[in-house]
Amino acid sequence: MKSKITTQPAIEPVTLAEVKESLRVTSTSEDSLINNFITSARVYAENYTGRKFINQTLVGYADGFHNQYDQWWTGFRQGSETQLIYGLSGGYIPFDWSPVDSVSQVDTIDVDNSETVYSSSNYYLDNFDNDVKHKVILNDNNSDITTSLRSRNAIKVTYIAGYGSNRTDVPANIRRGIIMIAAHLYTNRGDCDGGNCVMKSGANVYLDQVKLESVSISV
């Protein structure tokens, strides 16, 4: 699933005062510049780790629900090749960001582009383990999804991703990494060359502890 942010986080994971303390800056003349670096540092850290930090609303689209894998069985069984390999259990959609705090709504989209709310009783959010990408999973007794869905982007999921609404909800190693990146960008402004500049900040040592997978990054 590919998502886009519809509601930005209300605050940044670190404060202006925290970054200025790390920089030993007391003047207020460049506060706006430092705040911009904080946002850039946070966006880099989110893209690098595959995580969202402060709660934000996203909308994602998927072509459909994937099949879940069932445990292998003993003996013989009849069925199609797809059923035998992938199982008969309900499907799921993996989120492209973690952690997912909640699913606001799931919609199905027909070939005429009309959207229908899919009942929340038909699925649940699997967000127990923060070390893997979270999923929305169909219940075993879910209602059948209409067969008139369009072939692409047929499932729309609105969800909230992040550790919480407060800075203290974000793990300390992430917050430390953001401070290091923002401070490095400020100190080396005009001399940075994208991701290589951030790597020199040493922040990736902290961010690697929570990184889910390799993704494209930018500053």
C-alpha positions in Angstrom: 0.0 0.0 0.0 1.2 3.5 -0.8 0.0 6.3 1.4 0.1 10.1 1.6 -0.3 12.3 4.6 -3.6 14.2 4.8 -3.0 15.7 8.3 0.5 16.6 9.3 1.7 16.0 12.9 0.7 18.8 15.2 4.2 19.1 16.8 7.7 17.9 16.1 9.3 15.1 18.1 11.9 17.5 19.5 11.7 21.2 20.6 13.6 24.2 19.4 15.1 24.6 22.9 16.5 21.0 22.8 18.3 21.6 19.5 19.6 25.0 20.6 20.9 23.5 23.8 22.7 20.8 21.8 24.2 23.6 19.6 24.9 25.9 22.6 23.0 28.6 20.7 21.4 31.4 22.8 20.4 33.9 20.2 16.9 33.9 18.8 17.8 35.4 15.4 17.9 32.0 13.7 15.1 30.2 15.4 13.1 30.0 12.2 16.1 28.4 10.4 16.6 25.9 13.2 12.9 25.0 13.2 13.2 24.3 9.4 16.1 22.0 10.1 14.1 20.2 12.8 11.4 19.4 10.3 13.9 18.3 7.6 15.6 16.1 10.2 12.3 14.5 11.2 11.2 13.8 7.6 14.6 12.3 6.9 14.4 10.1 10.0 10.9 9.0 9.1 11.8 8.0 5.6 15.0 6.3 6.8 13.3 4.2 9.4 10.0 3.6 7.7 8.2 4.9 10.7 6.0 7.9 11.6 6.7 9.5 15.0 4.1 12.0 16.1 0.5 10.9 15.2 -0.6 12.0 11.7 -3.4 11.0 9.4 -2.7 9.1 6.2 -4.7 7.7 3.3 -3.4 4.7 1.5 -4.6 2.6 -1.5 -4.2 -1.1 -2.3 -5.3 -3.2 -5.2 -6.9 -5.7 -2.9 -6.3 -7.9 0.1 -3.4 -10.3 0.0 -3.8 -13.9 1.1 -2.5 -14.9 4.5 -0.2 -17.9 4.8 -1.6 -20.9 6.7 0.5 -23.5 8.4 1.3 -26.5 6.3 -0.7 -29.6 7.0 -0.1 -33.4 6.9 -1.8 -35.7 4.5 -3.6 -34.8 1.3 -5.8 -31.8 0.3 -7.6 -30.8 -2.8 -7.9 -27.2 -4.1 -6.5 -24.7 -6.5 -2.8 -24.0 -6.7 -3.4 -20.6 -5.1 -5.4 -22.0 -2.2 -2.8 -24.8 -1.6 0.1 -22.4 -1.5 -1.3 -19.4 0.1 -4.1 -20.8 2.3 -7.8 -20.2 2.7 -7.7 -17.7 5.6 -8.7 -14.1 5.3 -6.6 -11.5 3.5 -4.6 -8.6 4.8 -3.1 -5.3 3.6 0.3 -4.3 5.0 0.8 -0.7 5.8 3.8 1.2 4.3 4.4 3.0 7.6 4.5 1.9 11.2 3.5 2.1 14.0 -0.2 2.3 13.1 -2.2 3.7 16.0 -5.6 3.1 14.6 -7.6 2.5 11.4 -10.2 5.3 10.9 -12.0 3.8 7.9 -11.7 1.2 5.0 -13.5 1.9 1.8 -14.0 -0.3 -1.3 -14.0 1.4 -4.7 -16.0 0.0 -7.6 -15.3 0.2 -11.3 -17.5 3.3 -11.5 -15.2 4.9 -8.9 -17.9 5.0 -6.2 -16.7 4.4 -2.6 -18.4 2.3 -0.1 -17.5 2.1 3.6 -16.4 -1.4 4.5 -17.8 -2.4 8.0 -15.2 -2.3 10.7 -16.6 -5.6 12.0 -15.0 -7.3 9.0 -11.4 -6.5 9.9 -9.0 -5.7 12.7 -5.7 -3.9 13.1 -2.6 -6.1 13.8 -0.2 -3.6 15.5 1.1 -5.6 18.4 4.7 -5.9 17.2 6.5 -2.6 16.4 9.4 -4.4 14.9 7.4 -5.4 11.8 5.1 -3.5 9.4 1.6 -3.5 10.8 -1.4 -4.9 8.9 -5.2 -4.6 8.6 -6.5 -8.1 8.5 -9.8 -9.5 7.4 -11.7 -11.5 10.1 -12.4 -15.1 9.2 -16.1 -14.4 9.2 -15.9 -11.2 7.2 -18.5 -10.3 4.7 -17.6 -10.9 1.1 -16.1 -8.0 -0.7 -17.9 -7.0 -3.9 -16.5 -8.4 -7.1 -17.2 -5.2 -9.0 -14.1 -3.5 -7.6 -11.8 -1.6 -10.0 -8.6 -3.4 -10.8 -6.2 -0.8 -9.3 -6.4 1.1 -6.0 -9.6 -0.7 -5.1 -9.2 -0.5 -1.3 -8.8 2.8 0.4 -7.6 2.9 4.0 -7.6 6.0 6.2 -5.4 5.5 9.3 -3.4 7.2 12.0 0.3 6.4 12.3 2.7 7.4 15.0 3.8 6.6 18.5 1.4 9.1 20.0 0.4 12.8 20.2 3.2 13.8 22.6 6.9 14.1 22.2 7.5 11.8 25.2 5.7 9.0 23.2 8.5 8.9 20.7 11.4 6.6 21.7 14.5 8.4 23.1 16.9 7.1 20.4 14.7 8.5 17.6 14.5 11.9 19.4 18.3 11.9 19.9 18.9 11.1 16.2 16.6 14.0 15.1 18.5 16.4 17.4 21.8 15.3 15.9 20.7 15.7 12.3 19.1 19.1 12.9 22.3 20.3 14.7 24.5 19.0 12.0 22.4 20.6 9.2 22.7 23.9 11.1 26.4 23.7 11.7 27.2 22.6 8.1 24.5 24.6 6.3 25.7 25.4 2.7 28.1 22.4 2.8 25.6 19.5 2.9 25.2 17.0 0.1 21.9 15.3 1.0 22.0 11.9 2.7 25.8 11.9 2.9 25.7 15.0 5.1 23.2 13.3 7.5 25.4 10.2 7.7 28.2 12.3 8.9 26.0 13.5 11.8 26.2 10.1 13.4 22.4 10.0 13.9 22.0 6.8 11.9 23.6 4.9 14.8 20.5 5.7 16.8 18.0 5.4 13.9 19.3 2.0 12.8 18.0 0.6 16.1 14.4 1.2 14.9 14.8 1.0 11.1 12.3 -1.4 9.5 13.6 -1.5 5.9 15.6 0.4 3.3 13.7 3.2 1.7 14.5 6.2 -0.4 15.6 9.2 1.6 16.0 12.9 1.0 16.9 16.0 2.9 
